[in-house]
Structure formats: C-alpha cells, structure tokens
Amino acid sequence: MAARGDRPKPFSYAVRLADVMGANDHSHGNPMRIILLNQAFYPDHAATAQHAHDLAKYLVAQGHEVAVVASRSIYGSKGAALPKHETVDGIQVHRVGKSIFGKASIVARLIDFALFYLLALFKVLTIKRPDVIVPFSTPPFIALVGWILKVVKRCKSVYWVMDLYPDVPIAFGIMKPNSLAARLLERVHRFCFNHSDRSVVLGRCMRDRLIGKGVAPRKIALINPWADIDELEPLPRDENPLRKEWGLEDKRVVMYSGNLGLAHDIDTLRGAMKKLKTRDDIRFVFVGGGKLMTQMQQWCKAQELPNAVFKPYQPREAIRASLSLADLHLISQAEAMTGLLVPSKLYGIMASGRASVFIGLKQAEVARVLTEKSAGRVVAVGDVDGLTDTITTLANDPERCKLMGQAARDAMKTTYDRRHACMAWEKLLAECVSGQEPDVADDKSKNADGSTPAEPQQAHGSPR
C-alpha cells in the first residue's frame, strides 16, 4: 500500500477561466439531458436551492435540457406549498411529496426523508432518461437514488457533496461514533462515493476527509461554492439605506449574517462582545436565524449588552444592502465541523467587497481562502483576546479593512464567481457523459486561479 504522501492527487475543477474556455464544446455539439436532485429548489432560500437554481439556469442557457426533482415543501416547513410541476427559467421542475413534520424532531425528519426518497426515486425513474444525474446531499444519502437510476437507465451520476453523514450528527454528539447505526450509515455513505462517477466537494478540507475515507482521489472534484458579483455589487457606505433604517449611521458594523447553528462556535464571539461592550462606535449586527441565534439574542439581553443588534433574514433583493452594511464580517465554524461542510456565506461576503474574520481552524477552506487572497484574518476557536484585538485593530483602521475587502472582490472576479463555477460544472458533466477520465493534477501546489498559495498563517489574534 502506498504511503499517504504518495497517493495520487484528486483533480480540481476550481480552474482558471482560460482553462475552461474552449476546453469542452459539448454544449454546442451534443447537448446533455441533466437531472438535479435535491430536497430544496427555487423559490426556497436555502443555499443548496440557490446553487441548484444558478447551475440549472446556466446549463439551460448553454443549450442543455435540465430537469429538477425537489420537494413540494419549503425546506424545514410543513405542508406542500409548491406546485407539482412548473417551468422556471427553462428548467423543468418536478416536485414530489411534502414535509409532514417539518423540523419537529429527528425521528420526524427521518420519516419525511424516507417519504422523499421513495417519491423522488419513482419520479426520476418515470421522467425522460438523463445523460447524467446530480444528487445533492439533502436529504442525506439521496445519492443512492442516483446510483439506482445509473444502474436502471445506464446514465452517469455525479454526487454533489454539501455535507458528510454520519459525520455531522457524530460531531454534534447526536450519534456515537462506534454505534451500530453510525457504522452502518458510514458504509452506506462510502457506497455512495464509490458508486458515483464523481463526487464534487466544496473545499480542500472536505476533499481530504473523503480521501481519508478511502475514496479514490481521481473520483473527487473540487468546485467551490459561489456568489454572483453583479448581483452583489458593493454598495457605498453613504448610499446604504439600512444604515439609517437600523440606526447605524456612525457605527463600525461587525456583522454575522446567515444561519447560526450547532455547526458554529459562539463562545469566542461572546467573549469578544463582552470585552468590547464599552466601545460605543462598534455594533455587532446579527442578520439571520438558527438555534444558536436565538440563544445569542437571549444571552445578549441577559448580559445587558448595548452593542448587539438582531435582524431577521433579509429577502434576496435586500441581500446586497445587508452584506454591504458591514465594515467587517464574522464567519464561525466549530472545530469538529472542519471538512464536514464549507460555509458558503464567505463568497457572498467577498462579492460584496467586505473583509472577514474567520473563527476556526486554519486548515478549513474558509481560512485558507482568506489567507491566500489577503481577504481577511483567522482566529482560533477560544482565542477571545485574539478576536478582540483583531476587531479592535480593524475597526481603528478602516483603510486596511477596505483594502482586504477589495482583495476579496478581486478574488471573486478571477476565481469564485458564479460563471466560473458553473463553467467548471459543465466541463465536469460533459467529461462524465463522454466517459473521459480527468487528468490527475496536484492542485495543492496552485490556487484555483493558477497562483501559488501562501503558507496558511497560524490562527492568531492580532492581524499582521
């Protein structure tokens, strides 16, 4: 058996734009029939729904035939609010079932998942045969439906891995790592990887997890999440209506945007907020929801902190103003979640031209991107003094914050924009359909834009 360092490296589809342009003319000569399989889809606001919609729209625009199989329920809600079939932006959307219980309990969610598995399987088997199906990881193990379709209809299956199971419930402490259920589910998930033509991961930390599970590196493709740089054009501070509406005209805004849940660390942030409570010029603004968001709001009230503002999720048309409102964004990830998922919020923040501080391990994809692109800073979980010093330093030096935000925006233009990622997806799908094997490339030696990355900095408090 080869030593770990001698293993062949996985191919990365996070490639330069020039490498994608002209590399594949499948869309011009041989349009593909593609099925995207995910529980959530437009008009749902879940990140997976938005990414699926973006990719499907792009593929249709390139002349491909795209069908989506999704749930009739808005993710996490009860009932069937959405039509069984409709055409959205040229995409044939087939919706099945409904959520009976919502997020009432783990058992209730498992029942909803099982119902979706069965109805989704029936639907993909009865609609037009695709050249390739792309199952996501919501619900977990839905890639099994992709495998069945692959066997029955002799198509290709590309697994879009948004998170890893049973690793996530094990990390949450919901499931014991050596339990019978965990071992069984681990075998099921490895089966999904091994019987997919490719598995697409969101970051290098996730890719390393898959290799550690024994997945062949040649079957792993890396395509980062994305954001739309045109939709999230930075909004100047004095033109942002939310500054006046939310009473933040003269404040330095440190924002946490999106879901704040079990996958995130909040203790480090709480410590910094307490240390900075006398800084009247700094406001911590929380926009979004989640289990820990409610806890954070209750904690701030109990501590009588004057420097915290809480707002609900904003509609998509207000996201540009919301993200641009911040002078500095915060992104958090519990250490145990590194490689199990990749926070996609980073790319919307970067598109908005704003700097970020990541609270987490330096090996995480978010930390590596911020370091390599000079777009922010990394602070270790538990380093309250480090986070406090970092926020203080950047609040006192708005020009440095602005330069990091511009670097983030520049990186989006060259590497992480929606068009770059969707082109890489099209290239990958065309290669799978044609039976072409990917070139094995050492993508550890280069960034997605072809540059050589800097060595990731140690997680520390004060910025350099």
N, C-alpha and C positions, 0 to 999 in steps of 0.2 A: 504494500500500500504506500502510495506516495506521501511524502511529508506534507504538512499543511501549506507550507510556503511554496511547494512545488505544484500545487493544484493549478489547473488551467483557470484563467480568469474569465468571469462572465462578460458577455458583450453588453455594452451600454448603448441605449438608443437616445440618451441625452447628448445628442451630437450637434456639431456645428451646422448652421443653416446651409452653408455651402456643401456640406456632406450629404444633406438630404435632397437639395435641389438637383433634379436630374438623375438621382440615384435610382429612381423607380418610376416607370411610366405606366404602371398597372392601371392607374385611374383613367388613362387616355385610351388604352387599347383593350383592356379587359376589366370592366367594372366589376366590383365584388358585391356579393349579397352578404350582409353582415347583420347578426343579431347581437344586441347588447342586453344583458340580463342582470337586472338589479332591482331591489325592492323599491327604491325611490327614483323618481324621474320628474321632470318638469310637470307641474309648476311647484313642486316641492323645493324648499330652500336648502335641504341638506347638501353638504359639499359633494357627496357622490352623485346626487341628482344633477347638480350644476355641471360637474365634469362630464357626465354622460351626455347631457344636452349639448355642451360645447363640442364634444368629439363627434356626436351624431350629425350636428349641423355642418361641421367641416367636411365630413365624409360625403354627405349628400351633395354639398357644393362641388365636390370633386367628381361627381358623376356616379357614385356608388349607391346601391339600394340598401337602406338601413331600416331595420325593424327593432323596436324596443319592447321587451316584455318586463312589466313592472306591476306593482300593486295598485289597487284602486284607492288605497288609503294614503293620506299624508303620513310620512314616517313618524311613528310614535303616537299617532292619534287613532281613535276608534272609528269604525264605520267605513263605508265606501263612498267617498266624496267625489271621486273622479270617474269619468266615463270609461266604458269598457274598451272602446276603440275610438281613436281620433288621429288626424294627421296634423303634426306640429312641425312647421318649418321643413316640410317634405319628408318627415320621419313618420313611419307607420308605428303608432304606439298602441300596443295591446296590453290591457290591464286586467288582472285577474284577482279574484278573492277580495278579502277585506280584513282589516285588523279587528278581531273580536274584542280583544282585551287592552290594546294599546301597550303601555309600559307598566301595567298593574303589578306584575311580579315576574320573576324569572320563569316560573312554570308557565304562566300565561303567555309570555313571549315565545317560549318553545312551541306551544300549541299553534300560535299564529305563524311561526316559521314553518312548521310542518305542513300547515294548510297551503302556504305559499309554495313550498317545494312541489307538492303534488300538482297544484293547478298550473304552476309555471312549466313543469315537465310536460303536462298534457298540451299546453299551448305551443311550446317550441316544437313538439312532435307533429303538430297539425298545421302549422303555417308553412310557407314556402321554405324549402331546404336552403340553408345558407352555405356559403363557402367557408365561413368561419363564425363561431360564436364567441362572445367575450363575456363570460360570467364575472361578476364582481365578487366581493366577499361579504355582501349584505343581502340576505342573511348568511351566517357562516355556513361553509361547505356547499353553497349553491353551485360551486364548480362541479359537483357530482352530476348535476343536470347537464352541464356542458359535456362531461365525459359520456353520458348516455346518448346524447344527441350525436356526438362524434362517432360512437360505435354504430348507432342505428342508421344515421344519414350519411356517414362517411364524410364528415366535414372536419375542419380544424377547430381547435379550442385553445383560446388564449386567456389565461386566468389573470384578472386584474386584482392584485393583492393590496387591499386597502388596510387590512389589519390581520393579525395572526391569531388563530384559535387552535387549541385551548389556551394558548399562552396568555391572552388578555385576562380571562377570568382567573387564571392561576396567579397572575401578577396582582389582581385585585383582592386576592385572598378568598374568592368565592369557591374555588376548587383546589383541592390538594394536588400537588404535582405528581405524586405517586399513586393516586387513587385509580381504581379500575376505569372510571369514566374518563379521566384525563388521558390515560394510556390508550384507551380505545379511540378517543377523538384525535389524539396525535397521529395514530395510524391512519385514520380517515383523511386527515389533512395532508399527510405525506403522500397518500394515494392520489389526492387531487393534484398535487405538484407533479408527481411522477407521470401522470397520465394526461397532463396538459401539454400542448405543443410548445408553449412558452408560458412563463409566469412573469408578469410585469410588476416590479416593486417600485416604491416611491422614493427610496433613498439608499445610500450605501450601507447604513446601519441595518436596514431591513434585508438587503441583499446578503450581508454577512450572516444574518440569522438563518436564512434559507440554506446557505452553503453549510452551515453548522448542522443543519438537519439532514444533510446528505443529498440535497437537490443538486443535480448536475449543473455546474456553472454555465455551460453553453445554453441551457434552457432558461436562464434568468436574464431578463432585460430590465434596464433601469430607465424609466421615464418619470421625471419629477412631476408633481402637481404643478398647476399653472394659474395665471391670472391674466386678465385682458388689460393691456397697457393703455388702450384707447378708452375703455370704459372707466378706468381708474386714474385718469389724468390728475396729477396733483392739483389741489385747489389752494390758492394762496391764503395765508392766514387771515388777511383783512377782507377776503371775499367769502369766507365760510359763514353761512347763516347760523350754523349750530353754535358758534362761539357766543353770539348774543343770546340766542334762544336758550342755551343752557347756562348762561351767566359765567362764561369763561373768558371774557374778552382780554383780561390782563394776566391770565394764568399760564404757567407752563404745564401742559397737559401730558400726563403719563397714562397711557391707555392700555387696558386689557380688553380685547374685542373677541367675541365669539363664545363658544361653549367653555365653561369652567367646570370640569367634572373630575371623576376619580383618577383619570389619567394625568392630572396636573398637580403640581406642587403649589400649595398656597401658604405654607408656614413661613417660607423665606420672605415672601411678599408681605405678609402680615407684619413681620419683624421690621422690615424697612419702612412700612407705613407708620408704625408707631414712632420710630426714630425721627421721621420727617414731619410729624404732626404739627410742629411749630413753624414749618415753612409755609407761610400763607400764600406764597406765589406758586406753589406746586399743588396740583389736583390730580388725584388718581381717579380716572374715569373708567367705569366698567360698563361695557355695552354687550349685552347678550343674555345668556341664561345657563342652566345646568344645576346639578345638585350642589356643587360647591359654591356656585354664585349666590344661591340663597343663604348658605352658611356664612359666606363672606359678608353679605349685607347685614345679617343679624349680628355678626361679630363686630362690625364697624359701629353699629348702633349701640351695642353693649359697651364698647370702649369709648364711646362718645368722640369718635374721630371726626374732626371738622374738614378733613382733606379728601373725602371719598364721595363720589357721585355715581349713581347707578341708573342706567337707562336700559330699556328692553332692546331686543333685536330690532334692527332697522330694516325697512324694506329695501329691495335691491337698488331702487332708484336713489336711495339716500346713502348707500354704502360709500360712494366717493367722498361725500362731505364728512361722513363719520370717520373714515380712516384718515382723511387729511386733517381732521381736527387735532390729532395727536402731534405733539412735538417729539414724543418717544413712545414706542410700543413695547409691551411686555409679552413674551411668549414663555410658557412654562411647561415642563414635562417631568413627571416623576421618573426617577432613575430606572425603575423596574420596567418602564414602558419603552425605553430606548430600543428601537429596531422593531417594535411590535406595531407601531403606527408612526406616521410622519405628519406633524401639524401643517395642514395646507394653508393656514392663515398667513404664514410667512410671505407667500408670494403675492397676496393682495396688498400686504403692507409695503412690500418692495415696489410694487407697481405704483403705489401712492406716493413714492418718493420719501418714505419715512424710515428712520433708523429704528433698530430693535435691540432690546436686551433679552437674551435667552437664558432662562434659569434651568439648567440641566447639565447632562454630561457633554463633554467636548467631543465625544465620538458620535453624537447624534447628528443627523443630517442638517438640521436647522443650525446647529453650532458651526458645522463645517462650512456651510454656505455663507453665513455671516462673516466668518473669519476670512475665508478665501476671497470674498468680494468686498471686504472692508466696509460692510454694511451695518455693523453693529458690534455688540460686545457679548461675552459669555460669562456667566456667573454660576458657580457651583450651587447645587441644592444645599441649603443650610447655611450658606455664607451671607448672613444678614448684613454684616458690616460691608462686605464687598458690594452687595446690591445697593446699599445705602450710598456708598461712596460713588458708585457708577452713576446713579441717578442724579446725585448732587453735582458731580463734575459736568455731566452733560446738560443739566438744567442751567448751570452757570456759564456754559459755553455753547450758546445756540448755533454759532457758526460751525463748530465741529459736528454738531448734530445734523445740520443742514448738509454738510459735505458727505456724511455717511448716508443720508437719505438719497442724495444724488447718485452716489455709487450704487445704491440698491436699485434705483430706477434704471441706471445704465446696464446693470446686470440683467434686468428683466428684458430689456430691448435686445440684448445679444444672445440670451440663453434660455430664459424661463417664460417667455411669452406664450400665450395660448397657441398661436400659429406654429411656433417651433415644435411644441409638444405634439400637436395634432398631426403635423407632417411626419414626425418620428413614428407616431402610431400607425399612420397609413403605410409607411415603409415596412414596419414590422408585420402588419397584417398581410401585405402583399407578398412578403417573403414566405410567410407561413403557408399561404394558399398555393404559392408556386412550388413549395417544397424545398426552397433554398435554405441551406444551413447558414446561420450567422457566422461572420468572422469573429474569432475569439480575440478580443482586444484587451490590453491591460489598461482599463480605464482608471486605475488607481493613480497612474502617472500623469493624467491630464484631467483638467476640468471639462465640463460639458462644452465650453467654448474653445477648447483646444489649448488653453494656457496651462502652465504648471502651477499647481496649488501651493500656497504657503503651508508650512507645517502648522497644523491646528494649535492655537495657543492654549496654554493651560488655563483652566477655568479659574478666574481670579476676580477680585473686586474692582479696583480702580482701573480705568481704561488707560491704554498707552497713548 
